[in-house]
Structures are given as structure tokens and as C-alpha cells.
């Protein structure tokens, strides 16, 4: 898999004596979580994994050299059962995903590390990341954090419809890949599909509402796309990558500074 993570920020490139010399109380380890799943006719299966590595790698490149932050090898397989039925989707169950994160958290705790952030770029994992950040805190006493996607940047230039319902293989994901791995984007194979329409509000919505319906992609998007990739440009992608990396780097630095022991 391609990587934008600098070699000197890659935890797995250290030997155990170098790991042993890291300051246990301050070192922040980043566990990337993503997916290998269908992304329509025009983007690769590894889209979420590539975006994770791209944004995290650029964020790590922005950090001061003495900031003790290392990227762990990613958990590429995620809870992707919303995309079952499409060739190439490789999903793990919620229990498998959570068991793997628990075992990795246990290993880090055993080695005396105290700070772990789960950095996730696949929506299907989001609920499990929040569960595991709290469970790892409770079970092992790790100081855990959750970090998602682009770190909350505004994505200037997106239409309101795409902002609300560009869930999957739409403008943002396509632009990020056009800016970084354009050879993996088939610009002749774009399809457009929306799961809901902001101009026609309904009581039951797919996400972010008091009343939701649980969706499977095959029920509502035969091409696998939820969004509109057509307006995507490499220029917007490059700008969003830089903005996201700045936000993510600031969040990582705040996690290093966050006190391990806090008093009420
Ligand atoms: Zn995706």
C-alpha cells in the first residue's frame, strides 16, 4: 500500500530498544482504522485506507520534530457490511473489529504506553470507535482519544446537497484521490446517486436525524456511489488535504499535551 507517513513517524519501523526508549507518559500512538470496500465504478477499494494514510501522513509531516507521535500500522479491514453484495468488499464483524482493537490496546498498555488515538476514516466504523475509545480507557487505563476524517474542516465549495448526502465515493473522496493518486480514479466511470434530497425533507433520514433508517448500499445505490463525483477537482482536493492535515496535526498536538491524570 502507498504511504505518506514519514519513515521516522512509523512505529513499526522502530526496533524494540528504540520503542523502549520512548517517553511512555507522553508518546501518542495513532491507530488508523479504515476499510477495503466498494467505492463505485470509479474509485479503488482502498479509498478510505488511502485517504486515512494521506491525511495522517500530511499531518505528521507538519509536526515539530520533537513531538513524540507515531503511526501504528493501520487496521485496513473495517465494519463494511453496508457494502456487502459488491465484489471486493472485505468486511469484518463488529465483534471482530472490537476484539482486534482491544488486543492492540492491551499490547500497548502492557508495554507501558499511556496515550492512544483511534483515527478513523470509514463511516461504518464510527460507532465502534467511540465504544472502543471508552472501553480501552476503562479496561486498561489508557488515555484514549477518537479522531475522525478531516478533523472537521469546512470543505468550502461543496454544494449543500453534497455536503449533506455526499456519503460515499462522491465529490470529497474523488477530489482527495485526484490530488494524490489520479491514476486510480476512472474519470470516465462517474455515476451519481443520492440517498436523500435536502429540498424534500422527510421524517426518516439515513443519518444525523432523530429518526433514521438503517441502509444497505445495494438497497439504494446500484452503482455503489452516494454523492456526485463530477465536480471533483485535484485543486480542491489538494487544498482540502492541506487544511485537514493542519487540523489533524493540531488535534494530535493537543492530545500529547492533554494531562494523563486529571483531578475533578
Ligand atoms: Zn469511502
py3Dmol code that shows the C-alpha trace and the ligand (Angstrom):
import py3Dmol

protein = """\
ATOM      1  CA  UNK A   1       0.000   0.000   0.000  1.00  0.00           C
ATOM      2  CA  UNK A   2       1.227   3.527  -0.764  1.00  0.00           C
ATOM      3  CA  UNK A   3       2.144   5.612   2.269  1.00  0.00           C
ATOM      4  CA  UNK A   4       2.551   9.301   3.037  1.00  0.00           C
ATOM      5  CA  UNK A   5       3.583   8.610   6.652  1.00  0.00           C
ATOM      6  CA  UNK A   6       7.221   9.697   7.123  1.00  0.00           C
ATOM      7  CA  UNK A   7       9.509   6.739   7.918  1.00  0.00           C
ATOM      8  CA  UNK A   8      10.623   8.367  11.159  1.00  0.00           C
ATOM      9  CA  UNK A   9       6.970   8.531  12.324  1.00  0.00           C
ATOM     10  CA  UNK A  10       6.282   4.860  11.545  1.00  0.00           C
ATOM     11  CA  UNK A  11       6.118   2.910  14.823  1.00  0.00           C
ATOM     12  CA  UNK A  12       6.669  -0.441  13.079  1.00  0.00           C
ATOM     13  CA  UNK A  13       9.990   0.745  11.634  1.00  0.00           C
ATOM     14  CA  UNK A  14      11.450   1.078  15.156  1.00  0.00           C
ATOM     15  CA  UNK A  15      13.217  -1.794  16.891  1.00  0.00           C
ATOM     16  CA  UNK A  16      12.192  -2.742  20.403  1.00  0.00           C
ATOM     17  CA  UNK A  17      15.130  -0.947  22.028  1.00  0.00           C
ATOM     18  CA  UNK A  18      14.071   2.261  20.293  1.00  0.00           C
ATOM     19  CA  UNK A  19      10.492   1.689  21.430  1.00  0.00           C
ATOM     20  CA  UNK A  20      11.733   1.061  24.952  1.00  0.00           C
ATOM     21  CA  UNK A  21      13.458   4.442  24.924  1.00  0.00           C
ATOM     22  CA  UNK A  22      10.270   6.386  24.064  1.00  0.00           C
ATOM     23  CA  UNK A  23       8.799   8.539  26.865  1.00  0.00           C
ATOM     24  CA  UNK A  24       5.863   6.324  27.900  1.00  0.00           C
ATOM     25  CA  UNK A  25       3.780   9.024  29.521  1.00  0.00           C
ATOM     26  CA  UNK A  26       3.931  11.491  26.592  1.00  0.00           C
ATOM     27  CA  UNK A  27       4.193   9.339  23.472  1.00  0.00           C
ATOM     28  CA  UNK A  28       0.966   9.339  21.459  1.00  0.00           C
ATOM     29  CA  UNK A  29       0.358   6.298  19.268  1.00  0.00           C
ATOM     30  CA  UNK A  30      -2.071   6.678  16.367  1.00  0.00           C
ATOM     31  CA  UNK A  31      -4.051   3.613  15.297  1.00  0.00           C
ATOM     32  CA  UNK A  32      -5.535   4.231  11.820  1.00  0.00           C
ATOM     33  CA  UNK A  33      -8.791   2.412  11.050  1.00  0.00           C
ATOM     34  CA  UNK A  34     -10.391   2.356   7.613  1.00  0.00           C
ATOM     35  CA  UNK A  35     -11.890  -0.111   5.123  1.00  0.00           C
ATOM     36  CA  UNK A  36     -11.431  -2.153   1.959  1.00  0.00           C
ATOM     37  CA  UNK A  37     -14.783  -1.816   0.254  1.00  0.00           C
ATOM     38  CA  UNK A  38     -16.518  -0.909  -2.972  1.00  0.00           C
ATOM     39  CA  UNK A  39     -16.330   2.782  -3.924  1.00  0.00           C
ATOM     40  CA  UNK A  40     -18.442   2.844  -7.058  1.00  0.00           C
ATOM     41  CA  UNK A  41     -17.225   2.311 -10.592  1.00  0.00           C
ATOM     42  CA  UNK A  42     -14.512   4.968 -10.404  1.00  0.00           C
ATOM     43  CA  UNK A  43     -12.561   4.683  -7.116  1.00  0.00           C
ATOM     44  CA  UNK A  44     -10.450   1.825  -5.709  1.00  0.00           C
ATOM     45  CA  UNK A  45     -11.444  -0.486  -2.861  1.00  0.00           C
ATOM     46  CA  UNK A  46      -8.705   1.049  -0.696  1.00  0.00           C
ATOM     47  CA  UNK A  47     -10.133   4.599  -0.935  1.00  0.00           C
ATOM     48  CA  UNK A  48     -10.791   5.003   2.810  1.00  0.00           C
ATOM     49  CA  UNK A  49      -7.422   3.435   3.690  1.00  0.00           C
ATOM     50  CA  UNK A  50      -5.551   5.660   1.217  1.00  0.00           C
ATOM     51  CA  UNK A  51      -7.331   8.781   2.490  1.00  0.00           C
ATOM     52  CA  UNK A  52      -6.509   7.839   6.075  1.00  0.00           C
ATOM     53  CA  UNK A  53      -2.832   7.460   5.262  1.00  0.00           C
ATOM     54  CA  UNK A  54      -2.782  10.573   3.085  1.00  0.00           C
ATOM     55  CA  UNK A  55      -4.338  12.884   5.692  1.00  0.00           C
ATOM     56  CA  UNK A  56      -2.460  11.370   8.625  1.00  0.00           C
ATOM     57  CA  UNK A  57       0.825  11.392   6.694  1.00  0.00           C
ATOM     58  CA  UNK A  58       0.468  15.078   5.800  1.00  0.00           C
ATOM     59  CA  UNK A  59      -0.500  15.884   9.397  1.00  0.00           C
ATOM     60  CA  UNK A  60       2.576  14.075  10.752  1.00  0.00           C
ATOM     61  CA  UNK A  61       4.768  15.993   8.288  1.00  0.00           C
ATOM     62  CA  UNK A  62       3.555  19.245   9.881  1.00  0.00           C
ATOM     63  CA  UNK A  63       4.532  18.318  13.443  1.00  0.00           C
ATOM     64  CA  UNK A  64       7.626  19.652  15.215  1.00  0.00           C
ATOM     65  CA  UNK A  65      10.375  17.005  15.111  1.00  0.00           C
ATOM     66  CA  UNK A  66      10.449  16.602  18.893  1.00  0.00           C
ATOM     67  CA  UNK A  67       6.708  15.838  19.186  1.00  0.00           C
ATOM     68  CA  UNK A  68       6.523  12.145  20.262  1.00  0.00           C
ATOM     69  CA  UNK A  69       3.818  10.876  17.907  1.00  0.00           C
ATOM     70  CA  UNK A  70       3.985   7.619  15.909  1.00  0.00           C
ATOM     71  CA  UNK A  71       1.611   5.952  13.461  1.00  0.00           C
ATOM     72  CA  UNK A  72       0.863   2.278  14.075  1.00  0.00           C
ATOM     73  CA  UNK A  73       0.260   0.005  11.083  1.00  0.00           C
ATOM     74  CA  UNK A  74      -3.365   0.539  10.005  1.00  0.00           C
ATOM     75  CA  UNK A  75      -6.363  -1.691  10.566  1.00  0.00           C
ATOM     76  CA  UNK A  76      -7.379  -1.720   6.891  1.00  0.00           C
ATOM     77  CA  UNK A  77     -10.398  -4.003   7.247  1.00  0.00           C
ATOM     78  CA  UNK A  78     -13.480  -2.420   8.782  1.00  0.00           C
ATOM     79  CA  UNK A  79     -17.138  -2.944   9.519  1.00  0.00           C
ATOM     80  CA  UNK A  80     -18.296  -2.615   5.925  1.00  0.00           C
ATOM     81  CA  UNK A  81     -21.424  -4.749   5.906  1.00  0.00           C
ATOM     82  CA  UNK A  82     -23.364  -1.814   4.450  1.00  0.00           C
ATOM     83  CA  UNK A  83     -21.470  -2.592   1.233  1.00  0.00           C
ATOM     84  CA  UNK A  84     -21.928  -6.355   1.134  1.00  0.00           C
ATOM     85  CA  UNK A  85     -23.049  -7.714  -2.214  1.00  0.00           C
ATOM     86  CA  UNK A  86     -20.479  -5.680  -4.180  1.00  0.00           C
ATOM     87  CA  UNK A  87     -17.388  -7.558  -5.402  1.00  0.00           C
ATOM     88  CA  UNK A  88     -14.237  -6.614  -3.477  1.00  0.00           C
ATOM     89  CA  UNK A  89     -15.810  -5.524  -0.208  1.00  0.00           C
ATOM     90  CA  UNK A  90     -13.895  -7.249   2.623  1.00  0.00           C
ATOM     91  CA  UNK A  91     -15.815  -6.709   5.856  1.00  0.00           C
ATOM     92  CA  UNK A  92     -15.187  -7.807   9.419  1.00  0.00           C
ATOM     93  CA  UNK A  93     -17.951  -8.072  12.006  1.00  0.00           C
ATOM     94  CA  UNK A  94     -18.323  -5.551  14.809  1.00  0.00           C
ATOM     95  CA  UNK A  95     -17.153  -8.136  17.354  1.00  0.00           C
ATOM     96  CA  UNK A  96     -14.021  -8.982  15.324  1.00  0.00           C
ATOM     97  CA  UNK A  97     -13.171  -5.301  14.863  1.00  0.00           C
ATOM     98  CA  UNK A  98     -13.664  -4.539  18.546  1.00  0.00           C
ATOM     99  CA  UNK A  99     -11.692  -7.627  19.620  1.00  0.00           C
ATOM    100  CA  UNK A 100      -8.744  -6.580  17.444  1.00  0.00           C
ATOM    101  CA  UNK A 101      -8.722  -3.047  18.852  1.00  0.00           C
ATOM    102  CA  UNK A 102      -8.956  -4.446  22.370  1.00  0.00           C
ATOM    103  CA  UNK A 103      -5.979  -6.758  21.807  1.00  0.00           C
ATOM    104  CA  UNK A 104      -3.865  -3.956  20.330  1.00  0.00           C
ATOM    105  CA  UNK A 105      -4.805  -1.643  23.202  1.00  0.00           C
ATOM    106  CA  UNK A 106      -3.834  -4.398  25.637  1.00  0.00           C
ATOM    107  CA  UNK A 107      -0.437  -4.830  23.960  1.00  0.00           C
ATOM    108  CA  UNK A 108       0.293  -1.098  24.162  1.00  0.00           C
ATOM    109  CA  UNK A 109      -0.838  -0.954  27.777  1.00  0.00           C
ATOM    110  CA  UNK A 110       1.391  -3.948  28.564  1.00  0.00           C
ATOM    111  CA  UNK A 111       4.338  -2.074  27.102  1.00  0.00           C
ATOM    112  CA  UNK A 112       3.604   0.838  29.399  1.00  0.00           C
ATOM    113  CA  UNK A 113       2.200   3.269  26.837  1.00  0.00           C
ATOM    114  CA  UNK A 114      -0.491   5.605  28.089  1.00  0.00           C
ATOM    115  CA  UNK A 115      -1.811   7.530  25.080  1.00  0.00           C
ATOM    116  CA  UNK A 116      -3.645   6.092  22.092  1.00  0.00           C
ATOM    117  CA  UNK A 117      -5.765   7.789  19.443  1.00  0.00           C
ATOM    118  CA  UNK A 118      -8.073   5.872  17.128  1.00  0.00           C
ATOM    119  CA  UNK A 119      -8.022   7.736  13.804  1.00  0.00           C
ATOM    120  CA  UNK A 120     -10.894   6.580  11.638  1.00  0.00           C
ATOM    121  CA  UNK A 121     -11.851   7.382   8.038  1.00  0.00           C
ATOM    122  CA  UNK A 122     -14.664   4.881   7.415  1.00  0.00           C
ATOM    123  CA  UNK A 123     -18.182   5.840   8.486  1.00  0.00           C
ATOM    124  CA  UNK A 124     -19.182   2.246   9.198  1.00  0.00           C
ATOM    125  CA  UNK A 125     -16.566   2.095  11.969  1.00  0.00           C
ATOM    126  CA  UNK A 126     -17.543   5.342  13.692  1.00  0.00           C
ATOM    127  CA  UNK A 127     -19.873   3.928  16.344  1.00  0.00           C
ATOM    128  CA  UNK A 128     -17.365   1.175  17.198  1.00  0.00           C
ATOM    129  CA  UNK A 129     -14.507   3.676  17.502  1.00  0.00           C
ATOM    130  CA  UNK A 130     -16.444   5.650  20.088  1.00  0.00           C
ATOM    131  CA  UNK A 131     -17.263   2.442  22.001  1.00  0.00           C
ATOM    132  CA  UNK A 132     -13.660   1.234  21.927  1.00  0.00           C
ATOM    133  CA  UNK A 133     -12.106   4.573  22.893  1.00  0.00           C
ATOM    134  CA  UNK A 134     -14.146   4.433  26.099  1.00  0.00           C
ATOM    135  CA  UNK A 135     -13.697   0.695  26.678  1.00  0.00           C
ATOM    136  CA  UNK A 136      -9.899   0.884  26.313  1.00  0.00           C
ATOM    137  CA  UNK A 137      -9.885   3.780  28.764  1.00  0.00           C
ATOM    138  CA  UNK A 138     -11.975   1.797  31.252  1.00  0.00           C
ATOM    139  CA  UNK A 139     -10.281  -1.603  30.879  1.00  0.00           C
ATOM    140  CA  UNK A 140      -6.602  -0.683  30.545  1.00  0.00           C
ATOM    141  CA  UNK A 141      -6.468   2.850  31.940  1.00  0.00           C
ATOM    142  CA  UNK A 142      -5.137   4.090  28.597  1.00  0.00           C
ATOM    143  CA  UNK A 143      -5.723   7.773  27.893  1.00  0.00           C
ATOM    144  CA  UNK A 144      -7.645   7.261  24.679  1.00  0.00           C
ATOM    145  CA  UNK A 145      -8.875   9.671  22.021  1.00  0.00           C
ATOM    146  CA  UNK A 146     -11.024   9.401  18.899  1.00  0.00           C
ATOM    147  CA  UNK A 147     -10.261  11.368  15.742  1.00  0.00           C
ATOM    148  CA  UNK A 148     -12.378  11.244  12.616  1.00  0.00           C
ATOM    149  CA  UNK A 149     -11.928  12.021   8.940  1.00  0.00           C
ATOM    150  CA  UNK A 150     -10.785  15.501   8.025  1.00  0.00           C
ATOM    151  CA  UNK A 151     -10.825  16.873  11.573  1.00  0.00           C
ATOM    152  CA  UNK A 152     -13.921  18.973  10.873  1.00  0.00           C
ATOM    153  CA  UNK A 153     -12.782  21.259   8.032  1.00  0.00           C
ATOM    154  CA  UNK A 154     -15.455  23.236   6.175  1.00  0.00           C
ATOM    155  CA  UNK A 155     -14.886  21.773   2.664  1.00  0.00           C
ATOM    156  CA  UNK A 156     -15.506  25.150   1.037  1.00  0.00           C
ATOM    157  CA  UNK A 157     -17.011  24.809  -2.414  1.00  0.00           C
ATOM    158  CA  UNK A 158     -19.268  21.831  -1.756  1.00  0.00           C
ATOM    159  CA  UNK A 159     -22.931  22.217  -2.658  1.00  0.00           C
ATOM    160  CA  UNK A 160     -25.396  21.945   0.266  1.00  0.00           C
ATOM    161  CA  UNK A 161     -26.766  18.705  -1.228  1.00  0.00           C
ATOM    162  CA  UNK A 162     -23.306  17.135  -1.494  1.00  0.00           C
ATOM    163  CA  UNK A 163     -22.391  18.362   1.993  1.00  0.00           C
ATOM    164  CA  UNK A 164     -25.495  16.678   3.443  1.00  0.00           C
ATOM    165  CA  UNK A 165     -25.624  13.483   1.386  1.00  0.00           C
ATOM    166  CA  UNK A 166     -22.285  13.044  -0.368  1.00  0.00           C
ATOM    167  CA  UNK A 167     -21.619   9.982   1.802  1.00  0.00           C
ATOM    168  CA  UNK A 168     -19.591   7.680  -0.340  1.00  0.00           C
ATOM    169  CA  UNK A 169     -17.381   7.977  -3.435  1.00  0.00           C
ATOM    170  CA  UNK A 170     -18.755  11.488  -4.007  1.00  0.00           C
ATOM    171  CA  UNK A 171     -17.007  14.814  -4.581  1.00  0.00           C
ATOM    172  CA  UNK A 172     -14.767  14.869  -1.493  1.00  0.00           C
ATOM    173  CA  UNK A 173     -13.325  11.369  -1.767  1.00  0.00           C
ATOM    174  CA  UNK A 174     -12.887  11.732  -5.514  1.00  0.00           C
ATOM    175  CA  UNK A 175     -11.111  15.096  -5.157  1.00  0.00           C
ATOM    176  CA  UNK A 176      -8.737  13.772  -2.481  1.00  0.00           C
ATOM    177  CA  UNK A 177      -7.716  10.885  -4.750  1.00  0.00           C
ATOM    178  CA  UNK A 178      -7.460  13.105  -7.850  1.00  0.00           C
ATOM    179  CA  UNK A 179      -4.958  15.207  -5.891  1.00  0.00           C
ATOM    180  CA  UNK A 180      -2.888  12.248  -4.699  1.00  0.00           C
ATOM    181  CA  UNK A 181      -3.364   9.110  -6.832  1.00  0.00           C
ATOM    182  CA  UNK A 182      -5.062  10.350 -10.044  1.00  0.00           C
ATOM    183  CA  UNK A 183      -4.070   7.155 -11.831  1.00  0.00           C
ATOM    184  CA  UNK A 184      -6.512   5.273  -9.567  1.00  0.00           C
ATOM    185  CA  UNK A 185      -9.522   7.456 -10.480  1.00  0.00           C
ATOM    186  CA  UNK A 186     -11.506   6.417 -13.554  1.00  0.00           C
ATOM    187  CA  UNK A 187     -12.920   9.786 -14.588  1.00  0.00           C
ATOM    188  CA  UNK A 188     -14.930   8.197 -17.412  1.00  0.00           C
ATOM    189  CA  UNK A 189     -16.861   5.958 -14.994  1.00  0.00           C
ATOM    190  CA  UNK A 190     -18.553   8.502 -12.704  1.00  0.00           C
ATOM    191  CA  UNK A 191     -22.096   7.736 -11.558  1.00  0.00           C
ATOM    192  CA  UNK A 192     -24.368   9.998  -9.483  1.00  0.00           C
ATOM    193  CA  UNK A 193     -26.823   8.925  -6.830  1.00  0.00           C
ATOM    194  CA  UNK A 194     -28.250  10.490  -3.679  1.00  0.00           C
ATOM    195  CA  UNK A 195     -29.814   8.677  -0.742  1.00  0.00           C
ATOM    196  CA  UNK A 196     -31.911  11.735   0.244  1.00  0.00           C
ATOM    197  CA  UNK A 197     -32.759  15.193  -1.098  1.00  0.00           C
ATOM    198  CA  UNK A 198     -32.310  18.312   1.068  1.00  0.00           C
ATOM    199  CA  UNK A 199     -35.031  20.169  -0.892  1.00  0.00           C
ATOM    200  CA  UNK A 200     -37.554  17.479   0.019  1.00  0.00           C
ATOM    201  CA  UNK A 201     -37.087  16.824   3.753  1.00  0.00           C
ATOM    202  CA  UNK A 202     -38.513  13.577   5.061  1.00  0.00           C
ATOM    203  CA  UNK A 203     -39.151  12.399   8.599  1.00  0.00           C
ATOM    204  CA  UNK A 204     -36.988   9.308   8.193  1.00  0.00           C
ATOM    205  CA  UNK A 205     -33.445  10.147   7.140  1.00  0.00           C
ATOM    206  CA  UNK A 206     -30.388   7.963   6.532  1.00  0.00           C
ATOM    207  CA  UNK A 207     -28.095   9.728   9.054  1.00  0.00           C
ATOM    208  CA  UNK A 208     -27.826  12.577  11.558  1.00  0.00           C
ATOM    209  CA  UNK A 209     -31.510  12.774  12.484  1.00  0.00           C
ATOM    210  CA  UNK A 210     -33.755  11.735  15.402  1.00  0.00           C
ATOM    211  CA  UNK A 211     -35.454   9.130  13.202  1.00  0.00           C
ATOM    212  CA  UNK A 212     -33.277   7.147  10.807  1.00  0.00           C
ATOM    213  CA  UNK A 213     -33.499   4.063   8.614  1.00  0.00           C
ATOM    214  CA  UNK A 214     -30.640   1.547   8.503  1.00  0.00           C
ATOM    215  CA  UNK A 215     -29.441   1.471   4.904  1.00  0.00           C
ATOM    216  CA  UNK A 216     -27.552  -1.031   2.827  1.00  0.00           C
ATOM    217  CA  UNK A 217     -25.935   0.368  -0.279  1.00  0.00           C
ATOM    218  CA  UNK A 218     -27.410  -2.284  -2.531  1.00  0.00           C
ATOM    219  CA  UNK A 219     -30.924  -1.195  -1.473  1.00  0.00           C
ATOM    220  CA  UNK A 220     -30.479   2.377  -2.621  1.00  0.00           C
ATOM    221  CA  UNK A 221     -27.456   2.761  -4.925  1.00  0.00           C
ATOM    222  CA  UNK A 222     -26.875   0.132  -7.577  1.00  0.00           C
ATOM    223  CA  UNK A 223     -23.589   1.746  -8.732  1.00  0.00           C
ATOM    224  CA  UNK A 224     -22.319   1.926  -5.135  1.00  0.00           C
ATOM    225  CA  UNK A 225     -21.981   5.739  -5.202  1.00  0.00           C
ATOM    226  CA  UNK A 226     -23.811   8.018  -2.763  1.00  0.00           C
ATOM    227  CA  UNK A 227     -22.998  11.524  -3.927  1.00  0.00           C
ATOM    228  CA  UNK A 228     -21.834  13.294  -7.060  1.00  0.00           C
ATOM    229  CA  UNK A 229     -18.164  12.912  -8.049  1.00  0.00           C
ATOM    230  CA  UNK A 230     -18.449  15.074 -11.204  1.00  0.00           C
ATOM    231  CA  UNK A 231     -17.475  18.472  -9.674  1.00  0.00           C
ATOM    232  CA  UNK A 232     -14.353  16.987  -8.010  1.00  0.00           C
ATOM    233  CA  UNK A 233     -11.051  18.686  -8.881  1.00  0.00           C
ATOM    234  CA  UNK A 234      -7.459  17.962  -7.935  1.00  0.00           C
ATOM    235  CA  UNK A 235      -7.039  21.614  -6.878  1.00  0.00           C
ATOM    236  CA  UNK A 236      -9.866  21.380  -4.352  1.00  0.00           C
ATOM    237  CA  UNK A 237      -8.525  18.021  -3.216  1.00  0.00           C
ATOM    238  CA  UNK A 238      -5.042  19.430  -2.593  1.00  0.00           C
ATOM    239  CA  UNK A 239      -6.472  22.384  -0.648  1.00  0.00           C
ATOM    240  CA  UNK A 240      -8.686  20.119   1.485  1.00  0.00           C
ATOM    241  CA  UNK A 241      -5.763  17.757   2.187  1.00  0.00           C
ATOM    242  CA  UNK A 242      -3.652  20.645   3.472  1.00  0.00           C
ATOM    243  CA  UNK A 243      -6.490  22.100   5.563  1.00  0.00           C
ATOM    244  CA  UNK A 244      -7.347  18.694   7.036  1.00  0.00           C
ATOM    245  CA  UNK A 245      -3.694  17.949   7.794  1.00  0.00           C
ATOM    246  CA  UNK A 246      -3.395  21.258   9.671  1.00  0.00           C
ATOM    247  CA  UNK A 247      -6.479  20.473  11.780  1.00  0.00           C
ATOM    248  CA  UNK A 248      -5.422  16.887  12.445  1.00  0.00           C
ATOM    249  CA  UNK A 249      -1.890  17.955  13.436  1.00  0.00           C
ATOM    250  CA  UNK A 250      -3.348  20.481  15.908  1.00  0.00           C
ATOM    251  CA  UNK A 251      -5.605  17.781  17.381  1.00  0.00           C
ATOM    252  CA  UNK A 252      -2.670  15.358  17.742  1.00  0.00           C
ATOM    253  CA  UNK A 253      -0.584  18.011  19.497  1.00  0.00           C
ATOM    254  CA  UNK A 254      -3.483  18.722  21.875  1.00  0.00           C
ATOM    255  CA  UNK A 255      -3.652  15.002  22.686  1.00  0.00           C
ATOM    256  CA  UNK A 256       0.073  14.932  23.559  1.00  0.00           C
ATOM    257  CA  UNK A 257      -0.428  17.934  25.851  1.00  0.00           C
ATOM    258  CA  UNK A 258      -3.598  16.505  27.441  1.00  0.00           C
ATOM    259  CA  UNK A 259      -2.799  15.594  31.045  1.00  0.00           C
ATOM    260  CA  UNK A 260      -2.825  11.848  31.725  1.00  0.00           C
ATOM    261  CA  UNK A 261      -4.045  12.361  35.242  1.00  0.00           C
ATOM    262  CA  UNK A 262      -6.809  14.900  35.745  1.00  0.00           C
ATOM    263  CA  UNK A 263      -8.353  15.921  39.008  1.00  0.00           C
ATOM    264  CA  UNK A 264     -12.011  16.735  39.495  1.00  0.00           C
TER     265      UNK A 264
END
"""
ligand_1 = """\
1
ZN
Zn -15.008 5.981 1.480
"""
view = py3Dmol.view(width=600, height=400)
view.addModel(protein, "pdb")
view.setStyle({"model": 0}, {"cartoon": {"style": "trace"}})
view.addModel(ligand_1, "xyz")
view.setStyle({"model": 1}, {"stick": {}})
view.zoomTo()
view.show()
